[in-house]
Amino acid sequence: MCRLFALHSDQPITADFWSLDAPYSLLSQSRFNADGTGLGWIDEHGAPQVAKKPVAAYASERFGQIATAVRSRAMIAHVRLSSGTGHSDENTHPFLQDGILSAHNGVLEVTEQMKERVRELGAAHHVRGTTDSEWMAALITGEVAAHGGDLRGGVVAALDWIARNVPVYSVNVLVLKDEELIAVRLPATNELWVLEREATTSAPREALDQSSATRAPAARTSPASTRW
């Protein structure tokens, strides 16, 4: 099972705590999700950027360099566990298509009907690899264009089409355009973890002490190590 992470902030920050330092960081998770590593973000000019390689994060010096250097208001990250498709740049997440960044964990069947729908939307040229995730990304990209650039409308239309037309085991997807971030986890019985934090003038570096109901994942920092 792949692992996903997304961050949205009111000011540019790094994600090195969640990527490298937290007890359940992406670096730690890459020991079990070792088939690819990627980070997508919106840079200081508002342009989408992506850095990815079909290698494990723990084996990549570049991963640590990027995680500590990139400062952004919005970013997504992915560590991959392949379900059978090959290790290549094309199969590594996130995908960048027409300014839309996306990353996925899950399994759906890419039928001929789905491929035809992507062709109808004029988005089949985005598919360069062999994963179901990239076909879903292309479907989202095509639907966003069909909805006049409306990210939410495109994502809803794409997932609604998938739910009605193709076999789905699970869909857990992050989609980022400009600084609009959408996270969806299907079916709805699966838990989507969202942590919302506010920095205030009285406590701008409040320590982080968070965990899920099951205590995993859990993360704790001292005030000095919390970055805003």
C-alpha positions, 0 to 999 in steps of 0.5 A: 500500500502506497503512502500519501502526505499533503500540506497546505499552509498560510505561508511557505514552510518546509515539510522536513519534519513530516518527511524526515523527522517524525516517528512515522515519517515518509522516510520511515514508511519508505522502508515498507514502500520502497518502489518510488518516491516523489514530491510535488509543490507550488513554487514561489511563482505559483508554478507546479513543480515535481521531483520523483524517482523510482527509488526508496526514499531511505535510499535517496540522498536527493529526497532529504535534500528536497524535503529540507530545501523546498518551502511552499504553501502547498505540497503533496508527497508519495512513497510507492508500493507497486501492485505489479507495474514496473519501476520507472519515472513514468509510474512514479507519483506525483503526476503533473498534467496541465498544471495539476499535481496528483498522487494516488493509493488504491486499486481500480480496473482500467477498462477499455471504457475508461480509456475511451472516456479519457480519450473523449476528454482529450487527456489520453496523451498524458498517460505515459506509464502503465499504472491505473493511477496515471489513467485516473489522473488523466481522467481528472485532468480531462474532467477539470478542463471540461469543467472550465478549470474548476478543480473540485467540479472536475474531481467530483465528476471523475470520481463519480464516473469511476464509481459508476463505471469501473470496478474499484477496490479503493481510491485514495487521491490527492489533487493539487492545482495552484494552491487548491488542495483536494483529498479524497478517500473512498470508500467512505468507511476508510478514515481520512486523517486531517490535522488542522493547526493554527499559529497565533501571535501568542503561541506561534511555535506551539509544540506538536503533540498529535496522534490518531485514536489508535495512537498510530501514527503519532508525532511529538516535537518540542516548540523549537523544532516546530516550523511555521 
